[in-house]
Amino acid sequence: MSQQVAHRYYLGRYSLYQLDLRTAERHLAFAFRNCPPQNPHDPQSNEVTYKNARLILIYLVAARLCLGIFPSQQLLHAYGLDVYFSTLIRAVKLGDLGLLDNHLDNPEVLGWFVGKEIYFLLKEKLRVLCWRSLIRRVWLLNAGQPRVDLNLLVSVAQVLMKDGSFDISDIECITGSLLDQGYIRGYIHSEKKILVVSKTNSFPLVSSVEVAEEYV
């Protein structure tokens, strides 16, 4: 089984770099689930087992975050990964782009993300999910009404990103991209500068969205 675990781990890593997130998640989940159990009579072996499981989990968490699937804080803490991933999870849930960028670029963790070769993956994919969450939160604050004022989104984004140059054309472009990719269901009314969301399944589960190429 150990050879199969190693094989699936490397397949998962390869799929992750190919941006085939679902395949990566499947291989890495298998590898993590089938890691050899710890032996209470062999502390040295346990240390190796823990390190291997932790390494697999790093890439499994990265794949799942990009699919909108969040691990428990207990699991992250058990493997000493909460310092790296907990803030990212909070940023995505809140739609806080500033928090996302600040954490990924924090010198205390930047080197770790770069060293694990997941920095650019998370930077690109999680920004998409942050935008989705931000728009969804504004929509919910409007009592779930089908219309979202794009100018309101501009104001919120300027505050979160601390970027006063961010304007309505940026929001229209980003929102249009999310619509094209299937993260939001609806359409943009360009003249009125509003997003009109579908009455049903307005914001599909991220894990259910089939995206050939993501761009925001």
C-alpha positions in Angstrom: 0.0 0.0 0.0 2.9 2.4 0.8 4.0 2.3 -2.9 0.4 3.0 -4.0 0.2 5.9 -1.6 3.4 7.4 -3.0 2.3 6.8 -6.6 -1.1 8.5 -6.0 0.7 11.4 -4.2 2.9 12.1 -7.2 -0.1 11.8 -9.5 -1.9 14.3 -7.4 1.1 16.7 -7.5 1.3 16.4 -11.2 -2.4 16.9 -11.7 -2.3 20.0 -9.4 0.4 21.6 -11.6 -1.7 20.8 -14.6 -4.5 22.6 -12.9 -6.7 19.5 -13.0 -8.0 20.2 -9.6 -10.6 17.4 -9.3 -8.1 14.7 -10.4 -5.5 16.1 -8.0 -8.0 16.1 -5.1 -9.0 12.5 -5.8 -5.4 11.2 -5.9 -4.2 13.2 -2.9 -7.3 12.3 -0.9 -6.6 8.6 -1.5 -3.0 9.1 -0.5 -3.8 10.9 2.7 -6.6 8.5 3.6 -4.3 5.5 3.2 -1.2 6.7 5.0 0.1 4.0 7.2 -1.2 4.3 10.8 1.1 5.4 13.6 2.8 2.6 15.6 2.7 3.4 19.4 5.9 1.2 19.8 8.0 2.9 17.2 8.3 6.7 17.8 10.9 7.1 15.0 8.5 5.5 12.5 5.7 7.7 13.7 7.7 10.8 13.0 8.2 9.8 9.4 4.5 8.8 9.1 3.5 12.2 10.4 5.8 14.1 8.0 4.5 12.1 5.0 0.9 12.7 6.0 1.5 16.4 6.5 3.2 16.7 3.1 0.3 15.0 1.4 -2.2 17.2 3.3 -0.5 20.4 2.2 -1.3 19.7 -1.4 -4.7 18.2 -0.7 -5.7 21.3 1.2 -4.4 23.5 -1.7 -6.5 21.5 -4.2 -9.6 21.6 -2.0 -9.4 25.3 -1.3 -9.4 26.0 -5.0 -12.5 23.8 -5.3 -14.2 25.8 -2.5 -13.8 22.9 0.0 -12.5 23.9 3.4 -10.8 21.6 5.9 -11.6 21.8 9.6 -9.5 23.9 11.9 -8.8 20.8 14.0 -7.2 19.0 11.1 -5.1 22.0 10.1 -4.0 22.5 13.7 -3.1 18.8 14.2 -0.6 19.1 11.4 0.7 22.6 12.1 -0.9 24.1 9.0 -3.3 26.5 10.5 -0.8 29.3 10.4 -0.6 29.0 6.6 -4.2 28.2 5.6 -6.6 29.5 8.2 -6.3 33.1 7.1 -6.8 32.1 3.5 -10.0 30.3 4.4 -11.3 33.3 6.2 -10.4 35.6 3.3 -12.3 33.5 0.8 -15.3 33.1 3.0 -15.5 36.9 3.6 -14.5 37.8 0.1 -11.7 39.9 1.5 -9.2 40.4 -1.3 -7.0 42.6 0.8 -6.7 39.9 3.5 -5.9 37.3 0.9 -3.1 39.3 -0.7 -1.7 40.5 2.6 -1.4 36.9 3.9 0.0 35.3 0.8 2.6 38.1 0.5 3.4 38.2 4.3 7.2 37.6 4.5 6.6 35.1 7.4 4.7 32.7 5.1 5.6 33.8 1.6 8.7 31.7 1.4 6.8 28.6 2.6 4.1 29.0 -0.1 6.8 29.5 -2.8 8.9 26.6 -1.5 5.9 24.3 -1.7 5.2 25.6 -5.2 1.6 26.5 -4.5 1.9 30.3 -4.2 0.8 31.2 -7.7 -1.9 28.5 -7.8 -3.5 29.9 -4.6 -3.0 33.5 -5.6 -4.8 33.0 -8.9 -7.5 30.6 -7.9 -8.4 32.0 -4.5 -8.8 35.6 -6.0 -11.6 34.2 -8.2 -13.3 32.7 -5.2 -12.9 35.9 -3.2 -14.6 37.9 -5.8 -17.4 35.4 -5.9 -17.8 35.5 -2.1 -17.7 39.3 -2.1 -20.5 39.6 -4.7 -22.5 37.0 -2.9 -22.2 38.8 0.5 -23.3 42.1 -1.1 -26.2 40.2 -2.6 -27.2 38.7 0.7 -27.0 42.1 2.5 -29.5 43.2 0.0 -31.9 40.6 1.4 -31.3 38.3 -1.6 -32.9 40.7 -4.1 -32.1 39.7 -7.7 -30.3 43.0 -8.4 -26.9 44.0 -7.2 -25.7 47.6 -7.7 -22.3 47.4 -9.4 -21.3 50.8 -8.0 -21.8 49.4 -4.5 -19.4 46.6 -5.4 -16.9 49.2 -6.6 -17.1 51.0 -3.2 -16.7 47.8 -1.2 -13.8 46.6 -3.4 -12.0 50.0 -3.1 -12.1 49.7 0.7 -11.0 46.0 0.9 -8.2 46.5 -1.7 -7.3 50.0 -0.5 -7.3 51.0 -4.2 -9.2 54.1 -5.1 -8.4 53.7 -8.8 -10.7 50.6 -8.9 -13.7 51.6 -11.0 -17.0 50.4 -12.6 -15.3 49.0 -15.7 -13.1 46.8 -13.5 -16.2 45.4 -11.7 -18.0 44.9 -14.9 -15.1 42.9 -16.3 -14.7 40.8 -13.2 -18.4 40.1 -12.8 -18.7 39.2 -16.5 -15.8 36.8 -16.1 -17.5 35.1 -13.1 -20.7 34.8 -15.1 -18.9 33.3 -18.1 -17.1 30.8 -15.9 -20.4 29.7 -14.2 -19.5 30.9 -10.6 -22.6 33.2 -10.8 -25.8 32.7 -12.7 -27.4 35.8 -14.2 -26.5 38.7 -16.4 -25.2 42.3 -16.3 -27.5 45.2 -17.3 -24.9 47.5 -18.6 -27.0 50.6 -18.9 -28.3 50.4 -15.3 -24.9 49.1 -14.0 -26.5 46.3 -12.1 -26.0 42.5 -11.9 -29.2 40.6 -12.2 -28.8 37.2 -10.6 -30.9 34.1 -11.3 -33.8 33.3 -9.0 -32.5 29.8 -8.5 -29.0 28.6 -7.7 -27.7 32.1 -8.2 -24.3 31.1 -6.8 -23.6 27.4 -7.6 -21.3 25.5 -5.3 -17.7 26.1 -6.4 -17.0 22.4 -6.4 -19.8 21.9 -8.9 -18.6 24.5 -11.4 -16.8 23.1 -14.5 -14.2 25.6 -15.6 -12.0 25.1 -18.6 -9.9 28.2 -17.8 -10.3 30.7 -15.0 -9.6 34.4 -15.4 -10.4 37.4 -13.3 
